[in-house]
Amino acid sequence: MSKETNNTWKMKKEIKDTIDLEHLKNSQYPEDYLHEICDSLVPVYNHQLIDFCSHFEGEEYWDLWIHNELGGDDPLSILRGNLYALYSILASTVLEEIREEEE
């Protein structure tokens, strides 16, 4: 049984699939809306978080495990914060792409 891998492409697709474009366009604070989405995409359960990050492929793999983007106090908080930070970066990219498509 092979485990499905995760990468930034899949994460961006997940963000795009979650966005309600009408809500985003009418939102006074689109960045806040995207942060809500990113927060909802980070696994809640510790085993899912570890599983997600363990099966991540890409240059960001070590960023998830080594950095402490949000100043977590314990390993799981650090991992959760790093994954949220990566989702946030990707969400900003998605927002830029959406804005470019509208022009």
C-alpha positions as CSV (number, residue, x, y, z in Angstrom):
1,M,0.0,0.0,0.0
2,S,1.6,3.2,-1.1
3,K,0.9,6.5,0.7
4,E,-0.2,9.5,-1.2
5,T,2.3,12.2,-1.3
6,N,1.7,15.9,-0.8
7,N,3.3,18.9,-2.5
8,T,2.8,22.6,-3.1
9,W,0.8,21.9,-6.4
10,K,-1.7,19.8,-4.5
11,M,-1.9,22.4,-1.7
12,K,-2.6,25.2,-4.2
13,K,-5.3,23.1,-5.8
14,E,-6.8,22.5,-2.4
15,I,-6.9,26.2,-1.7
16,K,-8.4,27.0,-5.1
17,D,-11.0,24.3,-4.6
18,T,-11.9,25.7,-1.2
19,I,-12.2,29.4,-2.3
20,D,-15.7,30.8,-2.9
21,L,-14.7,33.2,-5.7
22,E,-17.9,35.3,-5.2
23,H,-17.2,35.6,-1.5
24,L,-13.5,36.5,-2.3
25,K,-14.4,39.2,-4.8
26,N,-17.0,40.8,-2.4
27,S,-14.8,40.5,0.6
28,Q,-13.5,43.8,2.1
29,Y,-10.5,41.8,3.5
30,P,-9.7,39.0,1.0
31,E,-6.4,38.2,2.8
32,D,-8.4,37.5,6.0
33,Y,-10.7,35.2,4.1
34,L,-7.7,33.3,2.7
35,H,-6.2,33.0,6.2
36,E,-9.4,31.4,7.4
37,I,-9.1,28.9,4.5
38,C,-5.5,28.2,5.3
39,D,-6.4,27.6,8.9
40,S,-9.1,25.2,8.0
41,L,-6.8,23.2,5.7
42,V,-4.2,22.5,8.4
43,P,-5.0,19.1,9.9
44,V,-6.5,19.3,13.3
45,Y,-5.5,15.9,14.6
46,N,-1.9,15.3,15.4
47,H,-1.5,12.0,13.5
48,Q,-3.0,13.6,10.4
49,L,-0.6,16.6,10.7
50,I,2.4,14.3,11.1
51,D,1.2,12.1,8.2
52,F,0.7,15.0,5.9
53,C,4.1,16.5,6.6
54,S,5.9,13.1,6.5
55,H,4.6,12.5,3.0
56,F,5.4,15.9,1.7
57,E,7.6,16.0,-1.4
58,G,9.4,19.2,-2.5
59,E,12.0,21.6,-1.4
60,E,9.7,22.9,1.4
61,Y,9.9,19.5,3.2
62,W,12.7,20.6,5.5
63,D,11.1,24.0,6.1
64,L,8.2,22.2,7.6
65,W,10.3,20.2,10.0
66,I,13.2,22.6,10.9
67,H,11.8,26.2,11.0
68,N,9.6,27.7,13.6
69,E,7.6,30.3,11.6
70,L,5.0,31.1,14.2
71,G,7.0,30.6,17.4
72,G,5.5,27.3,18.6
73,D,6.4,26.0,22.0
74,D,6.3,22.2,21.2
75,P,7.1,20.1,18.2
76,L,3.5,19.7,17.1
77,S,2.8,23.4,17.4
78,I,5.9,24.2,15.4
79,L,4.9,21.7,12.7
80,R,1.4,23.0,12.6
81,G,2.6,26.6,12.4
82,N,5.1,25.8,9.6
83,L,2.4,24.1,7.6
84,Y,0.0,27.0,8.1
85,A,2.8,29.4,7.0
86,L,3.3,27.4,3.8
87,Y,-0.5,27.4,3.1
88,S,-0.5,31.2,3.6
89,I,2.3,31.7,1.2
90,L,0.6,29.6,-1.4
91,A,-2.7,31.3,-0.7
92,S,-1.1,34.7,-1.5
93,T,0.2,33.2,-4.8
94,V,-3.3,32.0,-5.6
95,L,-4.8,35.4,-4.8
96,E,-2.3,37.1,-7.1
97,E,-3.2,34.6,-9.9
98,I,-6.9,35.3,-9.4
99,R,-6.3,39.0,-9.6
100,E,-4.2,38.7,-12.7
101,E,-6.9,36.6,-14.4
102,E,-9.5,39.3,-13.7
103,E,-7.4,42.0,-15.4
